[in-house]
Structure formats: structure tokens, C-alpha cells
């Protein structure tokens, strides 16, 4: 083990500066397709359910199974990379992701789809944290800022583009191509990474003293937690026996896992890195940005589908502006990051995200792409300034020997934030819709003269269209009134959800000055594994 740095060092010197850029770009392709697949099915679940003859509850597992598997493997990636090396872990991960993508496209029923999606998330998830680590292993000085900006952009851009890409593919081809499009880039990454990437060497001796009980506890903890968060809003949380059971199992396993990680000599996840103020705050910021990115990606397509009745393609085109504005912010961020303290750029990004949520709160039932353009522009532009500095400030100050395991924890916090954000927003939509509907119904009584006039007018119109049947006309008018009231109640609940996200980002913005300034490492360490 003592010879590892000496072995790995010369291998990295074989790569020219251009070779490092190419290798890093290849790894970014792998990370991008793994992140894209989190949300690529979100706008097309109805089509997938129809193609596989599955109900809404079953179809939701197409996304849930992927998230559960991915959230388990991400914190394991640091240890796996030390055992297998970054190069071979990434190659195996890309190969597994590609094969399971093919199987997802060939799925013959909903059960096979759920199994293949879980395998896809588990096998492909390791590509995500490895790119974060490689940015600091490949580059030095100002180039680290550019690499971190690239990773930050892709990590928030890919989930944002997911509904757009998925909607377009489903509308023009079929839902099977949501998975088949991964085959070419997946094969490319699988072949190119072993040829190009040189960071470290495998250390199979780590298999002997590995913390296998800690791995099991972590898998139970995160798997049950993700299930509870994903399924809780659908089954009214603790009123359901299964949700109550998984919550208890998650809590007990979580406590045991934390105790094990803090006392075991070589834990699978380095929780001791949280002693660093920047790393602890960075994980918190990663958690909050995960809430913002994933919850808004969840809310916006849901609003456009349920309230506006948009198709998958229309939903994708409407949310596409977020990605465009984020891409346009990359050059400006790269220039400013070399001249301005990253903490203040991060504060600008978090404050801009807060402003974006504020612009979402006046949402009404007739909002379309024009009304959503400004809030999404703020969100897309701010994502770049919020996420990229967090990567540098959180991981840039850690010793290289702890970087991989810490990177897994950092990425876990973002995905966990997204899972909790989506669960909370789902609960808000359910509970607040019912509350707003009851409040609206209190005013829709026979004592209201405008209501009587409206029902008389609509009832007469509906009765005439129904062959002069007055009773059926009045029933149709009441049904129309119920639909309108429910639509308005839903819209008000979406505004409430955006307001909750706004509060989270206000807290994050106020905490930025607590972070210490971090100078990017001057060069990649020989033991950056």
C-alpha cells in the first residue's frame, strides 16, 4: 500500500494537459447520462405505464427504484474506487449502465422494468461522484475552478433537461428510446475510460478489512429512507403500515450506521470529514440546492401536466429555458470565479434562486411558457452560480486521501435533499390542495348571488346542449364549478410549495459568510484516491 502513490504518480504524468481534458470530458459524458436518467422518465411515466399495462402507483416505481438504488451506491463509490481504481470502477459502472439501459428498453412488463431500473441506478450511480473527485486529481490552480464549474453545471443541468429530452423523445419516437439513447454514449465511455483515465491503481487488499456491517446498515438506512420519502405522500405517510415500518427501520439503521462510522477505524463513509466547517456547510448547501433543483423539476412539469393539461413534449419545451439560461451563465461564472471570492458568487447564486422562487409564487392556472420564462431564467442563471462554488469550497479544502469518500457523502446530500424536497412538496400539494378547496367551498354557497347567477347561466347553456334537460344541465354546471374550484385550489398549493423552497434558500444565503475562503489546490496529489 505504501507503494501506491509511487505507482500512480508516473501514470498520471503520462497524460498531457490536453489528454487530461479529454479524459475528464469523457467522464463528464458518463456522469451526464447517469444524471439525465433520473428525470428523463418524469414527463413520460403515463406513456410507459400505458405501454406496460401498469397503473399509476406501479409506474411511479420506474423512477423510485432508480433513485433508491442510486442513493445507496453513491456513498459506496469512494471505497469502491480505492479497491478497483477510478478507471476500472468508472468503466464497469458505464458498462453496467449501458447494458441495463438496453434491458429497460426491452422490458416486457412493469415488474421487469422496475428491476432493470434499479440495476441501472445501482450500476451507473458510481459515475457521478467519481467525476467530482477527478476534477481535483487532474487539474491544478485556476483550471480547478473551470473544472468545478463544468461539473457543477452538468450536475444541475442534466436533471433540468431530463423532462425536455424525455418529452421530445416520447412524442417523436416511443418511450423505449428513453433508454436506447444511452447505448452509444455508454459504449463510448466504457471503451474510452480505460484507455484515457490514469488517476490511481487498484488496491484489492482493502477487501479484507472492509466495513461490511457498515455497508449493510447504510444500504438499509438509505433504501428504507428513500422508500419512505418517495411513497409517503402517496399513502398518507404514517397512516400506512408499510411506511411506518420502513421509517422505523430507517431510523434505527441510520443511528447504528452513524455510530459505526464514527467508531470504526476504516468506515465506508467518512463522516469525520464533517468536522471541517467548510465540508459540513458545503454538505448542507448541497442538500438545499438538491431541494431546489429536484423539487422545482418535480413541481413545474406536474403543474403543466395536471393544471394546464400539457403533453410530454409541451412540458419539456416549457422547462427547457432553465437549461438555456444556465448554459449562458457558464462563461460569465468562469471569468468571475478567477477574480471574485467564490463565497460571494455562491451567495449571489443562492439569492438569485430565492428570487426565482419568489417569482414562482404568484402562479395562476393559466401560466404557460411566457409566464414561466422569467422565474426559470433566474433559476437557470442562479443554479450555475450556486452549485459550482459549492463544489470547490466543499471539496477543494480536503486532504486528497479523504477526497473520494467525502465526495460520495457530498453527492449523497444533494440526492437526499432532492428526495426530501420532492416528498415534502408532494405532501404540501396534497394537504394544501384539500385545505384551499375547503376554504373556497365555504364561499360557494346558495347565499352567494354571483354564484347563483353563474350556475343559472352555465346550467341553461349546458341544459340546451343536452337536449333541454334542465336537471342534467344543473348537474353539469355543478360539476364544472367543482372542477374550477379544484383547479384553483391546486394552483394555490403549488404557490405554497414554491414558498417553502424559498425559505430554504433564504436560510442558505444567510449561512454563506460562515464558510472559509479556500484556495484551489496547486496540483493534483499522487494519492488523490
C-alpha positions in Angstrom: 0.0 0.0 0.0 2.9 2.3 0.6 4.0 2.0 -3.0 0.6 3.1 -4.3 1.4 6.8 -4.7 4.7 6.0 -6.4 2.9 3.7 -8.9 0.0 6.0 -9.6 2.2 9.1 -10.0 4.0 8.3 -13.2 0.8 7.0 -14.8 -0.7 10.4 -14.4 2.4 12.1 -15.7 1.9 10.2 -19.0 -1.2 12.3 -19.7 -0.6 15.6 -21.4 -2.7 18.6 -20.4 -4.8 18.0 -23.4 -5.1 14.3 -22.5 -6.4 15.2 -19.1 -9.0 17.5 -20.6 -10.1 14.7 -23.0 -10.2 12.1 -20.2 -12.2 14.5 -17.9 -14.6 15.3 -20.8 -15.2 11.5 -21.3 -16.0 11.0 -17.7 -18.4 14.0 -17.8 -20.3 12.3 -20.5 -20.8 9.3 -18.2 -21.9 11.5 -15.3 -24.3 13.5 -17.6 -26.2 10.4 -18.9 -26.5 8.9 -15.3 -27.9 12.2 -14.0 -30.1 12.7 -17.1 -31.8 9.3 -16.5 -33.1 10.4 -13.0 -35.6 12.8 -14.6 -35.8 11.6 -18.3 -38.8 9.4 -17.5 -40.7 12.0 -15.4 -42.6 13.6 -18.3 -43.3 10.1 -19.9 -44.5 8.0 -17.0 -48.0 7.9 -18.4 -46.8 6.6 -21.7 -44.6 4.0 -20.0 -47.5 2.8 -17.9 -49.7 2.6 -20.9 -47.1 0.6 -22.8 -46.6 -1.9 -20.0 -50.3 -2.0 -18.9 -49.5 -0.7 -15.4 -51.4 1.6 -13.1 -50.2 5.0 -11.8 -48.9 3.6 -8.5 -46.9 0.9 -10.2 -45.5 3.2 -12.8 -44.2 5.6 -10.2 -41.7 2.9 -9.2 -39.9 3.3 -12.6 -38.4 6.5 -11.0 -38.4 5.4 -7.4 -36.4 2.2 -7.9 -33.7 4.1 -9.8 -33.4 6.7 -7.0 -33.3 4.1 -4.2 -30.5 2.2 -6.0 -28.5 5.2 -6.9 -28.7 6.8 -3.4 -27.3 3.6 -2.0 -24.3 3.2 -4.3 -23.2 6.9 -4.4 -21.6 6.9 -0.9 -20.1 3.5 -1.5 -18.3 4.8 -4.6 -15.3 6.2 -2.7 -14.4 2.8 -1.2 -15.1 1.0 -4.5 -12.8 3.4 -6.3 -10.0 2.7 -3.8 -10.5 -1.0 -4.3 -10.9 -1.1 -8.1 -9.3 2.2 -9.1 -11.2 5.2 -10.6 -10.5 4.0 -14.1 -12.0 0.5 -13.7 -14.9 1.4 -11.4 -15.9 4.1 -13.9 -15.6 1.6 -16.9 -17.6 -1.1 -15.1 -20.2 1.4 -14.0 -20.6 2.7 -17.6 -20.8 -0.9 -19.0 -23.5 -1.9 -16.4 -25.4 1.3 -17.0 -25.4 0.7 -20.8 -26.5 -3.0 -20.5 -29.3 -2.2 -18.1 -30.4 0.7 -20.3 -30.8 -1.8 -23.1 -32.8 -4.1 -20.8 -35.1 -1.2 -19.7 -35.9 -0.6 -23.3 -36.7 -4.3 -23.8 -38.8 -4.5 -20.6 -41.9 -6.7 -21.2 -43.9 -5.8 -18.1 -43.8 -3.3 -15.2 -42.1 -5.7 -12.8 -39.1 -6.3 -15.2 -38.9 -2.6 -15.8 -38.6 -1.8 -12.1 -35.9 -4.5 -11.6 -33.9 -3.2 -14.6 -34.3 0.5 -13.5 -33.0 -0.4 -10.0 -30.0 -2.2 -11.6 -29.4 0.8 -13.9 -29.3 3.2 -10.9 -27.1 1.0 -8.9 -24.6 0.2 -11.6 -24.5 3.7 -13.1 -24.5 5.7 -9.9 -20.8 5.5 -9.2 -20.0 7.6 -12.3 -21.4 10.7 -10.5 -19.1 11.2 -7.5 -16.0 10.0 -9.5 -16.2 13.0 -11.8 -16.1 15.4 -8.8 -13.0 13.6 -7.5 -11.3 13.6 -10.9 -11.7 17.3 -11.3 -9.3 17.8 -8.3 -7.0 14.9 -9.4 -6.5 16.1 -13.0 -6.2 19.8 -12.7 -4.3 22.5 -10.7 -4.7 26.1 -9.9 -7.2 28.1 -12.0 -8.1 25.1 -14.0 -9.8 23.5 -11.0 -12.2 26.4 -11.0 -13.1 25.8 -14.6 -13.4 22.0 -14.0 -15.6 22.6 -10.9 -17.8 25.0 -12.9 -18.2 22.3 -15.6 -19.1 19.6 -13.0 -21.5 22.0 -11.2 -23.2 23.0 -14.5 -23.6 19.4 -15.6 -24.9 18.1 -12.2 -27.7 20.6 -12.2 -28.3 20.9 -16.0 -28.8 17.2 -16.6 -31.8 16.7 -14.3 -33.2 20.0 -15.6 -33.1 18.8 -19.2 -34.4 15.4 -18.3 -38.1 16.2 -18.8 -37.4 18.2 -22.0 -35.3 15.4 -23.6 -37.7 12.7 -22.4 -40.8 14.5 -23.6 -39.3 15.1 -27.1 -38.2 11.5 -27.5 -41.6 10.1 -26.3 -43.5 12.5 -28.6 -41.4 11.8 -31.7 -40.5 8.1 -31.2 -41.6 6.0 -28.2 -40.7 5.6 -24.6 -38.4 2.7 -25.4 -35.9 5.3 -26.8 -35.7 7.0 -23.4 -33.3 4.1 -22.6 -31.9 3.2 -26.1 -30.3 6.7 -26.4 -27.9 5.7 -23.6 -26.3 2.9 -25.7 -24.0 4.9 -27.9 -22.6 7.3 -25.3 -22.5 4.4 -22.7 -20.4 2.2 -25.0 -18.1 5.1 -25.9 -17.5 5.8 -22.2 -17.0 2.1 -21.4 -14.3 1.8 -24.1 -12.6 5.2 -23.8 -12.2 5.5 -20.0 -9.8 2.5 -19.6 -7.7 4.0 -22.5 -7.6 7.5 -21.3 -8.1 7.8 -17.5 -5.0 7.5 -15.3 -5.5 8.6 -11.7 -4.8 5.7 -9.3 -4.2 2.0 -9.0 -6.5 -0.7 -7.5 -5.9 -1.9 -4.0 -7.7 -5.2 -3.6 -6.3 -5.7 -0.1 -8.9 -3.3 1.1 -11.5 -6.1 0.6 -10.1 -7.8 3.7 -10.7 -5.2 6.3 -13.8 -3.6 4.8 -16.6 -2.4 6.9 -19.2 -4.8 5.6 -21.6 -4.3 8.5 -21.4 -0.6 7.9 -22.3 -1.1 4.3 -25.3 -3.2 5.1 -26.5 -0.7 7.7 -26.1 2.2 5.2 -28.0 0.3 2.5 -30.9 -0.5 4.8 -30.9 3.1 6.2 -30.8 4.9 2.8 -33.0 2.4 1.0 -35.8 2.5 3.6 -35.5 6.3 3.9 -35.8 6.8 0.1 -38.8 4.4 0.0 -40.4 6.3 2.9 -39.9 9.7 1.2 -41.0 8.6 -2.2 -44.1 6.6 -1.2 -45.1 8.6 1.9 -47.1 11.4 0.1 -48.9 8.8 -1.9 -50.0 6.7 1.1 -50.7 9.4 3.6 -47.4 8.9 5.5 -47.7 7.2 8.9 -51.3 6.2 8.4 -49.9 3.4 6.2 -48.4 0.3 8.0 -45.6 -0.2 5.4 -44.5 3.5 5.5 -44.5 3.4 9.3 -42.4 0.2 9.3 -39.8 1.5 6.8 -39.5 4.8 8.7 -38.7 2.9 11.9 -36.2 0.6 10.2 -34.5 3.6 8.5 -34.2 5.5 11.8 -32.8 2.5 13.7 -30.4 1.6 10.9 -29.4 5.2 10.5 -28.4 5.6 14.2 -26.5 2.4 14.1 -24.7 3.4 10.8 -23.6 6.8 12.2 -22.3 5.1 15.4 -20.5 2.5 13.4 -18.9 5.1 11.0 -17.7 7.3 13.9 -16.1 4.4 15.8 -14.8 2.0 13.2 -11.2 2.6 12.0 -11.9 2.4 8.3 -15.6 3.3 7.8 -17.2 3.0 4.4 -18.3 6.7 4.6 -16.0 9.3 6.1 -18.4 11.1 8.5 -15.3 12.5 10.3 -14.9 14.9 7.4 -17.9 16.8 8.8 -15.5 18.2 11.4 -14.3 20.6 8.7 -16.6 23.6 8.8 -16.5 24.1 5.1 -17.3 20.5 4.3 -20.2 20.4 6.8 -21.6 23.7 5.5 -21.0 22.5 1.9 -23.0 19.4 2.5 -25.8 21.5 3.9 -25.7 23.7 0.8 -25.6 20.6 -1.4 -28.7 19.4 0.4 -30.5 22.6 -0.1 -29.6 23.0 -3.7 -30.8 19.4 -4.2 -34.1 20.5 -2.7 -34.3 23.5 -5.1 -33.2 21.7 -8.3 -35.1 18.4 -7.9 -38.3 19.9 -6.3 -38.7 22.6 -8.9 -38.1 20.0 -11.7 -40.9 17.9 -10.0 -43.3 20.8 -9.4 -43.1 22.6 -12.8 -43.9 19.6 -15.1 -46.5 18.4 -12.6 -48.3 21.8 -12.7 -48.1 21.9 -16.5 -49.5 18.4 -16.8 -52.2 18.5 -14.2 -53.4 22.0 -14.3 -52.6 23.1 -17.9 -53.0 19.7 -19.5 -49.7 20.0 -21.5 -48.3 17.0 -23.4 -44.9 15.5 -22.5 -43.3 17.5 -25.4 -45.0 20.8 -24.4 -43.8 20.3 -20.8 -40.3 19.6 -22.0 -40.2 22.7 -24.2 -41.6 24.9 -21.5 -38.9 23.9 -18.9 -36.1 24.0 -21.5 -35.5 27.7 -20.9 -33.9 26.9 -17.5 -31.2 24.9 -19.2 -30.5 27.6 -21.8 -30.0 30.3 -19.1 -27.8 28.1 -17.1 -25.5 27.4 -20.1 -25.4 31.1 -20.9 -24.1 31.7 -17.3 -21.1 29.4 -17.6 -18.7 31.8 -19.4 -19.6 34.7 -17.0 -19.1 32.5 -14.0 -15.8 31.2 -15.2 -14.5 34.7 -15.7 -15.7 36.0 -12.3 -14.5 32.8 -10.4 -10.9 33.8 -11.2 -11.3 37.3 -9.8 -14.0 37.2 -7.1 -14.2 35.3 -3.8 -16.2 32.1 -4.5 -18.3 32.6 -1.4 -19.8 35.8 -2.7 -20.5 34.2 -6.1 -22.3 31.4 -4.2 -24.3 34.0 -2.2 -25.3 35.7 -5.5 -26.4 32.3 -6.8 -28.4 31.3 -3.7 -30.0 34.7 -3.5 -30.9 34.5 -7.2 -32.5 31.1 -6.6 -34.5 32.7 -3.8 -35.7 35.4 -6.2 -36.7 32.8 -8.7 -38.9 31.0 -6.2 -40.4 34.4 -5.2 -41.3 34.9 -8.9 -43.0 31.5 -8.9 -45.3 32.3 -6.0 -47.9 34.4 -7.9 -48.6 31.4 -10.2 -52.1 31.2 -11.6 -53.9 28.4 -13.5 -53.2 30.0 -16.9 -49.4 30.2 -16.6 -47.6 28.9 -19.7 -44.1 29.3 -21.1 -44.3 33.1 -21.3 -45.2 33.5 -17.6 -42.7 30.8 -16.5 -39.8 32.3 -18.6 -38.7 34.9 -16.0 -38.7 32.6 -13.0 -37.0 29.9 -14.9 -34.4 32.4 -16.3 -33.5 33.4 -12.7 -33.3 29.7 -11.7 -31.2 28.6 -14.5 -28.7 31.5 -14.2 -28.6 31.2 -10.5 -28.0 27.4 -10.5 -24.6 27.9 -12.1 -23.5 30.5 -9.5 -24.9 28.4 -6.6 -23.7 24.9 -7.4 -20.2 25.3 -8.9 -18.8 27.3 -6.0 -20.1 24.8 -3.5 -18.1 22.0 -5.3 -14.8 24.0 -5.0 -15.4 25.3 -1.5 -16.5 22.0 -0.1 -14.1 19.5 -1.7 -11.2 21.8 -2.5 -10.0 22.1 1.1 -10.0 18.4 1.9 -6.8 16.3 2.0 -6.6 14.2 -1.2 -6.6 10.9 0.7 -10.1 11.7 2.0 -11.4 13.2 -1.2 -13.2 10.2 -2.7 -15.1 9.1 0.3 -16.1 12.7 1.1 -17.2 13.2 -2.5 -19.6 10.3 -2.1 -21.1 11.9 1.0 -21.3 15.3 -0.7 -23.2 13.9 -3.7 -25.4 11.8 -1.4 -26.5 15.0 0.4 -27.7 16.5 -2.9 -29.7 13.5 -3.9 -31.1 13.2 -0.4 -32.1 16.8 -0.5 -33.9 16.2 -3.7 -35.7 13.1 -2.3 -36.8 15.0 0.8 -37.7 18.1 -1.2 -39.9 16.1 -3.6 -41.6 14.2 -0.7 -42.3 17.4 1.2 -43.7 19.1 -1.9 -45.8 16.1 -2.6 -47.3 16.3 0.9 -47.8 20.1 0.5 -49.7 19.6 -2.8 -51.9 17.0 -1.2 -52.7 18.7 2.1 -52.8 22.3 0.9 -55.0 21.5 -2.1 -57.6 20.0 0.3 -57.3 22.9 2.6 -57.6 25.5 -0.1 -60.5 23.6 -1.7 -62.4 23.6 1.6 -61.8 27.3 2.1 -63.1 28.1 -1.4 -66.1 25.8 -0.9 -67.0 27.8 2.2 -67.8 30.8 -0.1 -69.5 28.8 -2.8 -72.9 28.6 -1.1 -76.5 29.3 -2.3 -76.4 32.5 -0.4 -73.9 33.9 -2.9 -75.8 35.9 -5.6 -72.9 35.8 -8.1 -72.7 32.0 -7.7 -76.5 31.6 -8.3 -76.2 33.7 -11.4 -73.2 31.8 -12.7 -74.9 28.4 -12.1 -78.1 29.6 -13.8 -76.2 30.8 -16.8 -74.0 27.7 -17.1 -76.9 25.4 -16.3 -79.0 26.9 -19.0 -76.2 26.6 -21.5 -75.4 23.0 -20.6 -79.1 22.1 -20.5 -79.6 23.4 -24.0 -76.6 21.3 -25.2 -78.1 18.3 -23.5 -81.5 18.5 -25.3 -83.2 20.8 -22.9 -82.8 18.6 -19.8 -82.7 21.2 -17.0 -81.7 18.8 -14.2 -78.8 17.4 -16.2 -77.8 20.9 -17.1 -77.7 21.9 -13.5 -75.7 18.8 -12.6 -73.2 19.6 -15.4 -72.9 23.2 -14.1 -72.2 22.0 -10.5 -69.6 19.5 -11.9 -67.9 22.3 -13.8 -67.9 24.5 -10.7 -66.2 21.7 -8.7 -63.6 21.3 -11.4 -62.8 25.1 -11.4 -62.6 25.2 -7.6 -60.3 22.2 -7.5 -58.1 23.7 -10.2 -57.7 26.9 -8.3 -57.0 25.0 -5.0 -54.3 23.0 -6.8 -52.7 26.2 -8.2 -52.6 27.8 -4.8 -50.9 24.7 -3.4 -48.2 24.9 -6.0 -47.5 28.5 -4.8 -47.2 27.2 -1.2 -44.7 24.7 -2.3 -42.5 27.3 -4.0 -42.7 29.4 -0.9 -41.3 26.6 1.2 -38.4 26.2 -1.2 -37.9 30.0 -1.0 -37.5 29.8 2.8 -34.8 27.1 2.5 -32.8 29.3 0.1 -33.0 32.3 2.4 -31.5 30.2 5.2 -28.7 29.0 2.9 -27.9 32.5 1.7 -27.6 33.8 5.2 -25.2 31.0 6.1 -22.7 31.6 3.3 -20.5 34.1 5.3 -19.8 31.3 7.8 -17.7 29.4 5.1 -14.0 29.9 5.0 -12.2 31.0 1.8 -10.5 28.1 0.1 -7.7 28.3 -2.4 -7.8 25.7 -5.1 -5.1 23.0 -4.8 -2.0 23.9 -6.7 -1.6 20.5 -8.2 -3.1 17.0 -8.1 -1.8 14.8 -5.3 -0.2 11.5 -6.0 -2.6 9.8 -3.6 -5.8 11.6 -4.8 -7.8 8.4 -4.4 
